[in-house]
Amino acid sequence: MLHWITDSRAGFVALLVIAFVVATGVYVLPALMAWSMGSPYRMPITLLNLLLGWTVLGWLATLIWAVMTGNGGSFDEDRPSRQEPWI
């Protein structure tokens, strides 16, 4: 079924391009999460991810930092509104 990938040059190049796109997406995942979640530290997270993301420890640190500081420290999209007590 995937015979064209292994036997042709075009299939191999297509496989390399797909692998590159997926690897790039995984590499910048912490920065994308920081920007999409509205983290106040988006720029430092992005810079740390670009500079030290190639190390496993640097990538994990930026991923954890992005998740912990996104959405104001809350994972809830809609926060319940505070109701004033009846006096």
C-alpha positions as CSV (number, residue, x, y, z in Angstrom):
1,M,0.0,0.0,0.0
2,L,2.8,2.5,0.9
3,H,5.0,1.0,-1.8
4,W,5.5,4.4,-3.5
5,I,7.2,5.8,-0.4
6,T,10.0,3.3,-0.2
7,D,10.6,2.8,-3.9
8,S,10.6,6.4,-5.3
9,R,12.6,9.5,-4.6
10,A,9.4,11.6,-4.5
11,G,7.8,9.4,-1.9
12,F,10.9,9.6,0.3
13,V,11.0,13.4,0.0
14,A,7.3,13.6,0.8
15,L,8.0,11.5,3.9
16,L,10.9,13.8,4.9
17,V,8.7,16.9,4.5
18,I,5.9,15.4,6.6
19,A,8.4,14.4,9.3
20,F,10.0,17.8,9.3
21,V,6.6,19.6,9.7
22,V,5.6,17.2,12.6
23,A,8.9,17.6,14.3
24,T,8.7,21.4,14.0
25,G,5.2,21.4,15.4
26,V,6.3,19.4,18.4
27,Y,9.3,21.6,18.9
28,V,7.4,24.8,19.1
29,L,4.4,23.4,21.0
30,P,5.3,25.1,24.3
31,A,5.5,28.5,22.6
32,L,2.2,27.9,20.8
33,M,0.5,26.9,24.0
34,A,1.8,30.0,25.8
35,W,0.5,32.3,23.1
36,S,-2.8,30.6,22.7
37,M,-3.5,30.4,26.5
38,G,-2.6,34.0,27.0
39,S,0.4,33.5,29.3
40,P,1.9,36.7,30.6
41,Y,5.3,35.2,30.0
42,R,4.8,34.3,26.3
43,M,8.0,36.1,25.1
44,P,10.4,34.5,27.7
45,I,8.8,31.1,27.1
46,T,9.2,31.5,23.3
47,L,12.8,32.6,23.6
48,L,13.7,29.8,26.0
49,N,11.9,27.3,23.8
50,L,13.8,28.5,20.7
51,L,17.2,28.6,22.5
52,L,17.0,25.5,24.7
53,G,14.1,23.6,23.3
54,W,16.4,21.2,21.5
55,T,17.3,19.7,24.9
56,V,14.7,17.5,26.5
57,L,15.0,19.3,29.8
58,G,14.7,22.7,28.2
59,W,11.6,21.6,26.2
60,L,10.0,20.1,29.2
61,A,10.7,23.2,31.3
62,T,9.1,25.5,28.7
63,L,6.1,23.2,28.3
64,I,5.5,23.1,32.1
65,W,6.0,26.8,32.3
66,A,3.5,27.5,29.5
67,V,0.9,25.2,31.0
68,M,1.3,26.6,34.6
69,T,1.0,30.3,33.6
70,G,-1.6,30.1,30.9
71,N,-5.2,31.2,31.5
72,G,-4.3,32.9,34.7
73,G,-3.4,29.7,36.5
74,S,-6.9,28.2,35.8
75,F,-7.8,25.4,33.4
76,D,-11.5,26.5,33.3
77,E,-12.5,28.4,30.2
78,D,-15.5,30.0,31.8
79,R,-15.1,31.0,35.3
80,P,-18.2,31.0,37.4
81,S,-19.5,34.5,38.2
82,R,-19.3,35.6,41.7
83,Q,-22.7,36.2,43.3
84,E,-23.1,38.8,46.0
85,P,-25.0,37.5,49.0
86,W,-28.4,38.9,49.7
87,I,-28.3,41.4,52.5
